[in-house]
Amino acid sequence: MTQPASGLPVASEVPAQEVVPLRHPWTWAATAVVVLVAFGVFYSVAANPAFQWPVVAEYMLDRQILAGLAVTLELTLAAMAMGLLLGTALAVMRLSANLLLSSLAWLYIWFFRSVPVLVQLIFWYNFGALYPQIELRVPFGPLLYGASTNAVITPLTAALAGLGLAQAAYTAEVIRAGIASVPRGQTRAAKALGMRPATIFRRIVFPQAMRVIIPPVGNEVISMVKGTSLVSVIALADLLYTAQLIYARTYETIPLLIVASLWYLIVVSVLSVGQHFLERHYRHGV
C-alpha cells in the first residue's frame, strides 16, 4: 500500500500477466477432417457425370417447372391461410369455458393430428365414393344447391382440404400455447380498467403471444412447402409432379429430382430468412 498526498491509501499496481491462449489440437484436427470430407463429397458430386448437371441447368427455368413451382407456392399460401384462420378459431374454442366447444375443438385436433396427411389427401380425393352428390337444402324444404361431388372436389380442392384441415389442428395447438403463455394477471388488470375482451386480446394478449407463436408457425410454413409434394399422389401438377411428368417422358429421373430439390431449397431458404427477421421484430417489441 502506498500513501498519496491526500492521505488515502491506494492499492499498489499489479504487473500485467501475459495471457496464454488455450490450445485445442483435437478441435483443429476434427475441423480439418470435416473440411476434407466435405470437399471430397462436393468434388464427387460435381465431377460425377451421372448427375447430368447440364440437364439440371436446362430445366431449372423450364416453363413447366416454373408453373409447378407456382402451384406449390399458391397451395402453400392457401393451405396456411386456411390453417391459421381455422386454427385460431379452434384455439379460442379450446380455451373457452364452454365444455361443449372445448370438447369439440379437442376432438377435431385429436382426429386430424392422428390421421396421416397422405391418407387424408387420398380420402378427400375419393370422397365421391361416399357421397356422389353434394346437396344444400332447407330442412324439409326445397333444394338450394346440388352438384356432383367429383365436379366439386377436384384435385385442387382435395389438396386444400387435406392440407388445410390438417394444418389447422397443428396451428391450433401453437396458438393455444402462445395465448396461454401470457400471464392471466394482465387480462384481469385490463378487465378491471374496463377494457373489452376484444380490445384486451388485440392490444395485450396477442402482441405478447406472437413471441411464442411466430417460431413454430414459421416452421409449419416451411413444413407445408415440403408437404405439398404429397399432392403428387392425386395428380395435382405441383413442383414434384411436374418433374415426374417430365422425367417419365425423357427418362432423366435424377436431374429432374435435383431440379425439384434445388427449388425447394431456394424457397425454404427465403422463408427461413423472413422468419428470422419476423422473430427479431417481435422479440425486440416484447
Secondary structure in CASP SS format (residue, H / E / C, confidence):
PFRMAT SS
TARGET T0000
AUTHOR 0000-0000-0000
METHOD secondary structure of the structure
MODEL  1
M C 1.00
T E 1.00
Q C 1.00
P C 1.00
A C 1.00
S C 1.00
G C 1.00
L C 1.00
P C 1.00
V E 1.00
A C 1.00
S C 1.00
E C 1.00
V C 1.00
P C 1.00
A C 1.00
Q C 1.00
E C 1.00
V C 1.00
V C 1.00
P C 1.00
L C 1.00
R C 1.00
H C 1.00
P H 1.00
W H 1.00
T H 1.00
W H 1.00
A H 1.00
A H 1.00
T H 1.00
A H 1.00
V H 1.00
V H 1.00
V H 1.00
L H 1.00
V H 1.00
A H 1.00
F H 1.00
G H 1.00
V H 1.00
F H 1.00
Y H 1.00
S H 1.00
V H 1.00
A H 1.00
A H 1.00
N C 1.00
P H 1.00
A H 1.00
F H 1.00
Q C 1.00
W H 1.00
P H 1.00
V H 1.00
V H 1.00
A H 1.00
E H 1.00
Y H 1.00
M C 1.00
L C 1.00
D C 1.00
R H 1.00
Q H 1.00
I H 1.00
L H 1.00
A H 1.00
G H 1.00
L H 1.00
A H 1.00
V H 1.00
T H 1.00
L H 1.00
E H 1.00
L H 1.00
T H 1.00
L H 1.00
A H 1.00
A H 1.00
M H 1.00
A H 1.00
M H 1.00
G H 1.00
L H 1.00
L H 1.00
L H 1.00
G H 1.00
T H 1.00
A H 1.00
L H 1.00
A H 1.00
V H 1.00
M H 1.00
R H 1.00
L C 1.00
S C 1.00
A C 1.00
N C 1.00
L H 1.00
L H 1.00
L H 1.00
S H 1.00
S H 1.00
L H 1.00
A H 1.00
W H 1.00
L H 1.00
Y H 1.00
I H 1.00
W H 1.00
F H 1.00
F H 1.00
R H 1.00
S H 1.00
V C 1.00
P C 1.00
V H 1.00
L H 1.00
V H 1.00
Q H 1.00
L H 1.00
I H 1.00
F H 1.00
W H 1.00
Y H 1.00
N C 1.00
F H 1.00
G H 1.00
A H 1.00
L C 1.00
Y C 1.00
P C 1.00
Q E 1.00
I E 1.00
E E 1.00
L E 1.00
R E 1.00
V C 1.00
P C 1.00
F C 1.00
G C 1.00
P C 1.00
L E 1.00
L E 1.00
Y E 1.00
G E 1.00
A E 1.00
S E 1.00
T H 1.00
N H 1.00
A H 1.00
V H 1.00
I C 1.00
T C 1.00
P H 1.00
L H 1.00
T H 1.00
A H 1.00
A H 1.00
L H 1.00
A H 1.00
G H 1.00
L H 1.00
G H 1.00
L H 1.00
A H 1.00
Q H 1.00
A H 1.00
A H 1.00
Y H 1.00
T H 1.00
A H 1.00
E H 1.00
V H 1.00
I H 1.00
R H 1.00
A H 1.00
G H 1.00
I H 1.00
A H 1.00
S C 1.00
V C 1.00
P C 1.00
R H 1.00
G H 1.00
Q H 1.00
T H 1.00
R H 1.00
A H 1.00
A H 1.00
K H 1.00
A H 1.00
L C 1.00
G C 1.00
M C 1.00
R C 1.00
P H 1.00
A H 1.00
T H 1.00
I H 1.00
F H 1.00
R H 1.00
R H 1.00
I H 1.00
V H 1.00
F H 1.00
P H 1.00
Q H 1.00
A H 1.00
M H 1.00
R H 1.00
V H 1.00
I H 1.00
I H 1.00
P H 1.00
P H 1.00
V H 1.00
G H 1.00
N H 1.00
E H 1.00
V H 1.00
I H 1.00
S H 1.00
M H 1.00
V H 1.00
K H 1.00
G H 1.00
T H 1.00
S H 1.00
L H 1.00
V H 1.00
S H 1.00
V H 1.00
I H 1.00
A C 1.00
L C 1.00
A C 1.00
D C 1.00
L H 1.00
L H 1.00
Y H 1.00
T H 1.00
A H 1.00
Q H 1.00
L H 1.00
I H 1.00
Y H 1.00
A H 1.00
R H 1.00
T H 1.00
Y C 1.00
E C 1.00
T H 1.00
I H 1.00
P H 1.00
L H 1.00
L H 1.00
I H 1.00
V H 1.00
A H 1.00
S H 1.00
L H 1.00
W H 1.00
Y H 1.00
L H 1.00
I H 1.00
V H 1.00
V H 1.00
S H 1.00
V H 1.00
L H 1.00
S H 1.00
V H 1.00
G H 1.00
Q H 1.00
H H 1.00
F H 1.00
L H 1.00
E H 1.00
R H 1.00
H H 1.00
Y H 1.00
R H 1.00
H H 1.00
G H 1.00
V C 1.00
END
